[in-house]
Amino acid sequence: MKLPRLARLGIIGTILTCVACFTPVAVILLGGIGLATWAGYLDYNLFPLLAVFIGLLAVGLIQRRRGKKQVEGS
């Protein structure tokens, strides 16, 4: 059974947000375009965004589990 669209979105978003959180790529990019002062505020945006994507992943996996139970029950 394929993953629901919501779960796939959660996986992709989680991976991209983790890359942005745990590497200095965002700081380098902000510095390159002259917005290095915003680098101190990245955590205030990226960690809640990470939580949202993990939540989407959880909801998508729950939907998948419910779909499997309905198919098996039939």
N, C-alpha and C positions, 0 to 999 in steps of 0.2 A: 504494500500500500504506500502510495506517495505521501510525502509530508504536505500538510495544508499550506496554502499560500502564506498564511500568517506566521507559521513556524519558519518557513524559508526566509521571510522578511526579518524575523527575529534573529536568525543565525547570521545573515549577512550584516545586519545592523550591529550586532554584538561584536562581530569580528572587526568591522571597520572602526567602531568606537574604541575597542581595545587597542588597536594599532595607534589611534590618535592619542589615547590616554597614556600609554606606556612607552612611547618613543618620543624623541624630541622633534619629530617631523613637523608637528603643528607650530612649535616655537620657531623653528627655522623658517617655515613659510611665513609666519606672521612678521618675523624680523625682516624677511626679504621684501615684503610689501610695505614696510614702515609702520606696522602696527604691533611692535614688540611690547608695548606697554599693556596690551590686552592679554599677554601670555600669562600673567598672574591670575587671571579670571577664568582660565580654561577649565580648571577643575570644577568650578561652580556650574559649568554647563555640561561637561563631558560625563561626569559621574551620574547625574540624574538621567542623562540620555542613555547611558549604559543600563541603568535600572529599567528604563522603559523598554528597551529592546529585549532584555532578559525576560521581562514580563510578557511581551508579545510571544516570545519563544515558548514560555510556559503555557500560555493560553492555547497556542497552536498545537502543542503536544497533548494537552488535555482534550482538545477537540478530536485529535487523531485517535486517542485511546477510546473516547466515547463512540467514535465511528466504528472502530474494530469490534467493540462489545455489541453494537447494534447488528453488525453483519454476522457475528458468531451466534447471536441469540435467535436469528431468523431461521 
